[in-house]
Amino acid sequence: MKAASRSGVLESCRRCQSGDSSFRRRRLSSKKPATFTVPHYHLSNITKGKGVKRLRKVVASYLFIDGERRLPAISGGSHGGTLHRLLERTQLGCLFPEELVLHAALVTDAACRLEHGLGLGVGTKLNRQGLELDPLIPKAEQAELKHRGPDWSGLYQHGDCYSAHQRLAIVDPDSGDQPLFNEDKSVAVTVNGEIYNHEELRKKLVNHTFRTGSDCDVIAHLYEDYGEDFVDMLDGIFSFVLLYACDNSFIVARDAIGVTSLYIGWGLDGAVWISSELKAFNDDCEHFEIFPPGHLHKSKSRGFRRWYNPPWFSESIPSVKYDPLFLRHAFENARLFLIYLYAVIKRLMSDFPFGVLLSGGLDSSLIASVTTRYLAGTSAEKNWGDQLHSFCIGLEGSPDLKAAREVADYLGTVHHEFHFTVQDGIDVIEDVIYHIETYDVTTIRASTPMFLLSRKIKSLGVKVLISVEGSDEIFGGYLYFHKAPNKDEFHREPCRKIKALHQYDCLRANKATSAWELEARVPFLDKEFLNVAMSIDPESKMIKKEEGRIEKWVLRKAFDDEERPYLPKHILYRQKEQFSDGVGYSWIDGLKAHAAEHVTDKMMLNASFIFPYNTPTTKEAYYYRTIFERFFPQVISEVIIHLRHLNLPITSITEVVVLICSVQQNSARLTVPGGASVACSTAKAVEWDVAWKNNLDPSGRAALGVHLSPHNV
């Protein structure tokens, strides 16, 4: 058996047979091709780049048997099958230039195919029929998401399924390692999240024995008693994969709104992949997409089913009318108030230090106030004392820093104030895009200061943060709601916004914090609180300046207590500032100026050809998009670049391009939403004001005629 290339021959390192994951390259003379005793070569890492896996798993395996070239195996998921067909069509044989191969790994069985596993908050590779496993490979993938859970790594295999888990220990750090099992281990669960009502659920499972004190330990036992219908019983944030060993079936589920991140992918071999982040399997799946919030996926039916079906989801206008009298308002608001208190308090469940993100705006100030007032008697107070820690970040002299400092003094929190410069933010833009996995402009603007703040908080030993995501969507808090034409649109727009939160604010909150080993909890997105808030007649939420009703008037009025104030009046009625604005107006201006230095007018003229999907319309958007594409590249351009080294005829190159275009798409870019937006609106709401069409920008200052410090884009 012989294998040669024009530039040299790569010899597989025999240390691989003993489990050593390091690889060695040895160049041999092309004049005298070497003869090898091993029957199979697994060639990978075709390209390399800073922080980018690129085409690491584009693998071609060649075998000479009795003097004939054969292609016994091509592995590598999304690109493997494509490359297999590509090579057969172009008749490249086993001739590879030296530049194409960075390492060779020995495979002892020519007929086997190696597949790559996942490491994540939740990660599972399922239905691997007849394929062998190399335990080093899932561990390598698991390391991609170690930042999400540095406290423990779990790896589990059953038949043709396996899961990898990175744990961030919050509850029961001593015994809550995953996967979690039922009594006879016929049910195995890998989960990312927190189940706030786990103690209540344990009381219903009187015939079960729990192995750990973890809040997620109830999931396996609930499945035994209630089947898949148990998901709606969970009160919390979660993404999990549950494997039932008796019939080798599995279910996957995600929380109601999508506070925890989750993706699903499919391989050419029929495998199903589940991951908390794209980077864990970007190179391994033929196609992947966002796992929809409020859904579960069953292996038996291979379909999705929505388990979360609240009344507001249909976007029908609530029929219960509010009585305009003060007493009726007070009654409804009191009900809302009590549920809100519970939504905050139950999120104080933690065996580690916690704090609140305090920007000095209405939402974060209310959370800090409620937490401070009702901290006594909670497990958090018993473990960490009765003085709350609050955290804020901003540019020097920013509106948020001043307001947060005042609220902290009023509430008596231990306040931590951090400053950053525009250059500090620009320096981490690439890291932010890598971790948040988006090119959406407003998400990147807001994620960058949150990313920097999370890094500071981590250094203080805190693990849990209470955050504010969801309030503006529920109550119509964004400034563009001032232009809502009627109550019907005022209700439908929040419905649209809440449904998309998993692609915007929830994505930011989850990934910006988990990048630094933290967990964000969001009381405004509590299921019960959300149902009550969305049942309010939207007429009561409408902004009416002539009546003194500004944005989020319902929420402000609920906490306007004259006898025992929660907040100073001017804080309670402070105008909405989007996080990316409140940290300092020069932050967005600085980003735009920086992008303009890197993106030319000529580049913008070709934007629709370079990026036909979600074409960037501003230089800032173009700049972010180019960074995203480096981390999650499209296959076509990469393959063409390297095939040109082979000196193939032009007709062969053309044939290759047509082939790849017909089978390959960039799944990563499809996970990012698009469309026109002003002040964080949906594209539908842009229609509310004709002037907005010429002033599209997600900044709150783009709401001309509303913001106190407007600007023209």
ChimeraX attribute file (.defattr): number of C-alpha atoms within 10 A of each C-alpha:
attribute: neighborCount
match mode: 1-to-1
recipient: residues
	/A:1	15
	/A:2	17
	/A:3	22
	/A:4	20
	/A:5	18
	/A:6	15
	/A:7	16
	/A:8	22
	/A:9	24
	/A:10	23
	/A:11	21
	/A:12	22
	/A:13	18
	/A:14	15
	/A:15	14
	/A:16	17
	/A:17	12
	/A:18	7
	/A:19	11
	/A:20	11
	/A:21	13
	/A:22	10
	/A:23	15
	/A:24	15
	/A:25	15
	/A:26	12
	/A:27	11
	/A:28	16
	/A:29	13
	/A:30	13
	/A:31	11
	/A:32	10
	/A:33	15
	/A:34	17
	/A:35	11
	/A:36	12
	/A:37	8
	/A:38	17
	/A:39	17
	/A:40	25
	/A:41	23
	/A:42	22
	/A:43	24
	/A:44	21
	/A:45	17
	/A:46	21
	/A:47	19
	/A:48	12
	/A:49	10
	/A:50	8
	/A:51	11
	/A:52	15
	/A:53	19
	/A:54	22
	/A:55	26
	/A:56	18
	/A:57	25
	/A:58	27
	/A:59	23
	/A:60	22
	/A:61	21
	/A:62	21
	/A:63	22
	/A:64	16
	/A:65	11
	/A:66	7
	/A:67	9
	/A:68	8
	/A:69	14
	/A:70	14
	/A:71	18
	/A:72	16
	/A:73	21
	/A:74	24
	/A:75	26
	/A:76	26
	/A:77	27
	/A:78	29
	/A:79	25
	/A:80	25
	/A:81	22
	/A:82	23
	/A:83	21
	/A:84	19
	/A:85	15
	/A:86	17
	/A:87	15
	/A:88	12
	/A:89	13
	/A:90	14
	/A:91	11
	/A:92	12
	/A:93	15
	/A:94	20
	/A:95	16
	/A:96	19
	/A:97	17
	/A:98	15
	/A:99	12
	/A:100	16
	/A:101	17
	/A:102	17
	/A:103	19
	/A:104	20
	/A:105	23
	/A:106	20
	/A:107	21
	/A:108	13
	/A:109	12
	/A:110	18
	/A:111	12
	/A:112	17
	/A:113	19
	/A:114	17
	/A:115	21
	/A:116	25
	/A:117	30
	/A:118	32
	/A:119	34
	/A:120	33
	/A:121	31
	/A:122	34
	/A:123	35
	/A:124	29
	/A:125	26
	/A:126	26
	/A:127	19
	/A:128	18
	/A:129	12
	/A:130	10
	/A:131	15
	/A:132	13
	/A:133	19
	/A:134	15
	/A:135	13
	/A:136	14
	/A:137	16
	/A:138	23
	/A:139	19
	/A:140	16
	/A:141	20
	/A:142	26
	/A:143	19
	/A:144	16
	/A:145	27
	/A:146	22
	/A:147	21
	/A:148	28
	/A:149	24
	/A:150	16
	/A:151	15
	/A:152	15
	/A:153	21
	/A:154	17
	/A:155	21
	/A:156	14
	/A:157	14
	/A:158	13
	/A:159	13
	/A:160	16
	/A:161	22
	/A:162	20
	/A:163	31
	/A:164	28
	/A:165	31
	/A:166	28
	/A:167	27
	/A:168	24
	/A:169	23
	/A:170	22
	/A:171	17
	/A:172	15
	/A:173	17
	/A:174	10
	/A:175	12
	/A:176	20
	/A:177	21
	/A:178	25
	/A:179	22
	/A:180	24
	/A:181	22
	/A:182	21
	/A:183	13
	/A:184	7
	/A:185	14
	/A:186	15
	/A:187	22
	/A:188	24
	/A:189	26
	/A:190	31
	/A:191	27
	/A:192	28
	/A:193	24
	/A:194	24
	/A:195	21
	/A:196	19
	/A:197	16
	/A:198	20
	/A:199	13
	/A:200	9
	/A:201	19
	/A:202	19
	/A:203	10
	/A:204	11
	/A:205	15
	/A:206	8
	/A:207	10
	/A:208	16
	/A:209	11
	/A:210	17
	/A:211	13
	/A:212	17
	/A:213	16
	/A:214	23
	/A:215	21
	/A:216	25
	/A:217	24
	/A:218	25
	/A:219	27
	/A:220	24
	/A:221	24
	/A:222	22
	/A:223	17
	/A:224	16
	/A:225	14
	/A:226	11
	/A:227	11
	/A:228	17
	/A:229	11
	/A:230	15
	/A:231	21
	/A:232	13
	/A:233	13
	/A:234	20
	/A:235	18
	/A:236	22
	/A:237	22
	/A:238	23
	/A:239	29
	/A:240	27
	/A:241	24
	/A:242	25
	/A:243	27
	/A:244	18
	/A:245	15
	/A:246	9
	/A:247	9
	/A:248	17
	/A:249	15
	/A:250	20
	/A:251	18
	/A:252	24
	/A:253	26
	/A:254	30
	/A:255	27
	/A:256	29
	/A:257	22
	/A:258	26
	/A:259	28
	/A:260	28
	/A:261	30
	/A:262	30
	/A:263	22
	/A:264	23
	/A:265	24
	/A:266	20
	/A:267	22
	/A:268	18
	/A:269	16
	/A:270	13
	/A:271	19
	/A:272	20
	/A:273	25
	/A:274	31
	/A:275	33
	/A:276	27
	/A:277	26
	/A:278	27
	/A:279	23
	/A:280	25
	/A:281	26
	/A:282	25
	/A:283	24
	/A:284	28
	/A:285	24
	/A:286	25
	/A:287	20
	/A:288	25
	/A:289	18
	/A:290	22
	/A:291	24
	/A:292	23
	/A:293	25
	/A:294	20
	/A:295	21
	/A:296	23
	/A:297	20
	/A:298	16
	/A:299	16
	/A:300	11
	/A:301	8
	/A:302	10
	/A:303	10
	/A:304	17
	/A:305	14
	/A:306	14
	/A:307	19
	/A:308	18
	/A:309	12
	/A:310	13
	/A:311	13
	/A:312	19
	/A:313	15
	/A:314	10
	/A:315	16
	/A:316	12
	/A:317	19
	/A:318	16
	/A:319	10
	/A:320	10
	/A:321	12
	/A:322	14
	/A:323	12
	/A:324	9
	/A:325	8
	/A:326	8
	/A:327	10
	/A:328	12
	/A:329	17
	/A:330	14
	/A:331	12
	/A:332	17
	/A:333	20
	/A:334	15
	/A:335	15
	/A:336	20
	/A:337	17
	/A:338	12
	/A:339	17
	/A:340	21
	/A:341	17
	/A:342	16
	/A:343	22
	/A:344	22
	/A:345	19
	/A:346	15
	/A:347	22
	/A:348	22
	/A:349	19
	/A:350	21
	/A:351	18
	/A:352	17
	/A:353	20
	/A:354	24
	/A:355	24
	/A:356	24
	/A:357	24
	/A:358	31
	/A:359	27
	/A:360	26
	/A:361	24
	/A:362	23
	/A:363	24
	/A:364	21
	/A:365	26
	/A:366	23
	/A:367	25
	/A:368	27
	/A:369	22
	/A:370	19
	/A:371	21
	/A:372	19
	/A:373	15
	/A:374	15
	/A:375	20
	/A:376	14
	/A:377	9
	/A:378	16
	/A:379	15
	/A:380	21
	/A:381	18
	/A:382	12
	/A:383	12
	/A:384	14
	/A:385	13
	/A:386	17
	/A:387	16
	/A:388	24
	/A:389	21
	/A:390	27
	/A:391	24
	/A:392	25
	/A:393	26
	/A:394	28
	/A:395	20
	/A:396	15
	/A:397	11
	/A:398	18
	/A:399	19
	/A:400	24
	/A:401	24
	/A:402	16
	/A:403	20
	/A:404	26
	/A:405	20
	/A:406	15
	/A:407	25
	/A:408	22
	/A:409	11
	/A:410	13
	/A:411	18
	/A:412	15
	/A:413	21
	/A:414	14
	/A:415	19
	/A:416	17
	/A:417	17
	/A:418	16
	/A:419	17
	/A:420	17
	/A:421	16
	/A:422	18
	/A:423	13
	/A:424	13
	/A:425	20
	/A:426	17
	/A:427	12
	/A:428	15
	/A:429	20
	/A:430	18
	/A:431	16
	/A:432	27
	/A:433	22
	/A:434	22
	/A:435	22
	/A:436	27
	/A:437	23
	/A:438	25
	/A:439	27
	/A:440	22
	/A:441	21
	/A:442	21
	/A:443	23
	/A:444	23
	/A:445	21
	/A:446	23
	/A:447	28
	/A:448	25
	/A:449	28
	/A:450	24
	/A:451	27
	/A:452	21
	/A:453	23
	/A:454	25
	/A:455	18
	/A:456	18
	/A:457	25
	/A:458	15
	/A:459	10
	/A:460	9
	/A:461	12
	/A:462	18
	/A:463	25
	/A:464	25
	/A:465	25
	/A:466	23
	/A:467	21
	/A:468	26
	/A:469	23
	/A:470	24
	/A:471	23
	/A:472	21
	/A:473	22
	/A:474	22
	/A:475	23
	/A:476	25
	/A:477	25
	/A:478	22
	/A:479	29
	/A:480	26
	/A:481	27
	/A:482	20
	/A:483	18
	/A:484	21
	/A:485	14
	/A:486	12
	/A:487	17
	/A:488	16
	/A:489	18
	/A:490	24
	/A:491	27
	/A:492	18
	/A:493	22
	/A:494	25
	/A:495	19
	/A:496	16
	/A:497	19
	/A:498	22
	/A:499	18
	/A:500	18
	/A:501	19
	/A:502	23
	/A:503	19
	/A:504	23
	/A:505	20
	/A:506	25
	/A:507	21
	/A:508	28
	/A:509	28
	/A:510	21
	/A:511	29
	/A:512	28
	/A:513	28
	/A:514	25
	/A:515	22
	/A:516	22
	/A:517	24
	/A:518	26
	/A:519	28
	/A:520	26
	/A:521	26
	/A:522	22
	/A:523	24
	/A:524	23
	/A:525	25
	/A:526	22
	/A:527	18
	/A:528	16
	/A:529	20
	/A:530	22
	/A:531	16
	/A:532	15
	/A:533	24
	/A:534	21
	/A:535	16
	/A:536	22
	/A:537	20
	/A:538	24
	/A:539	16
	/A:540	18
	/A:541	23
	/A:542	25
	/A:543	24
	/A:544	14
	/A:545	10
	/A:546	7
	/A:547	7
	/A:548	9
	/A:549	17
	/A:550	22
	/A:551	26
	/A:552	26
	/A:553	20
	/A:554	21
	/A:555	21
	/A:556	21
	/A:557	16
	/A:558	18
	/A:559	18
	/A:560	16
	/A:561	12
	/A:562	8
	/A:563	6
	/A:564	8
	/A:565	12
	/A:566	21
	/A:567	21
	/A:568	13
	/A:569	13
	/A:570	10
	/A:571	19
	/A:572	22
	/A:573	19
	/A:574	16
	/A:575	19
	/A:576	20
	/A:577	22
	/A:578	21
	/A:579	20
	/A:580	24
	/A:581	22
	/A:582	24
	/A:583	26
	/A:584	22
	/A:585	17
	/A:586	16
	/A:587	24
	/A:588	19
	/A:589	12
	/A:590	16
	/A:591	19
	/A:592	16
	/A:593	12
	/A:594	17
	/A:595	18
	/A:596	16
	/A:597	11
	/A:598	12
	/A:599	17
	/A:600	12
	/A:601	11
	/A:602	8
	/A:603	13
	/A:604	17
	/A:605	11
	/A:606	12
	/A:607	19
	/A:608	14
	/A:609	10
	/A:610	13
	/A:611	15
	/A:612	10
	/A:613	12
	/A:614	18
	/A:615	18
	/A:616	23
	/A:617	14
	/A:618	18
	/A:619	23
	/A:620	20
	/A:621	20
	/A:622	24
	/A:623	21
	/A:624	20
	/A:625	21
	/A:626	16
	/A:627	18
	/A:628	20
	/A:629	16
	/A:630	17
	/A:631	21
	/A:632	23
	/A:633	22
	/A:634	18
	/A:635	20
	/A:636	17
	/A:637	10
	/A:638	14
	/A:639	19
	/A:640	15
	/A:641	10
	/A:642	15
	/A:643	16
	/A:644	12
	/A:645	13
	/A:646	15
	/A:647	10
	/A:648	12
	/A:649	9
	/A:650	10
	/A:651	9
	/A:652	14
	/A:653	18
	/A:654	11
	/A:655	13
	/A:656	22
	/A:657	15
	/A:658	11
	/A:659	17
	/A:660	19
	/A:661	12
	/A:662	9
	/A:663	12
	/A:664	17
	/A:665	16
	/A:666	18
	/A:667	21
	/A:668	22
	/A:669	21
	/A:670	14
	/A:671	18
	/A:672	16
	/A:673	13
	/A:674	16
	/A:675	11
	/A:676	18
	/A:677	22
	/A:678	25
	/A:679	23
	/A:680	24
	/A:681	25
	/A:682	19
	/A:683	13
	/A:684	13
	/A:685	22
	/A:686	22
	/A:687	16
	/A:688	18
	/A:689	14
	/A:690	9
	/A:691	12
	/A:692	20
	/A:693	14
	/A:694	10
	/A:695	18
	/A:696	21
	/A:697	22
	/A:698	22
	/A:699	26
	/A:700	27
	/A:701	24
	/A:702	24
	/A:703	29
	/A:704	20
	/A:705	14
	/A:706	16
	/A:707	16
	/A:708	11
	/A:709	12
	/A:710	14
	/A:711	14
	/A:712	11
	/A:713	10
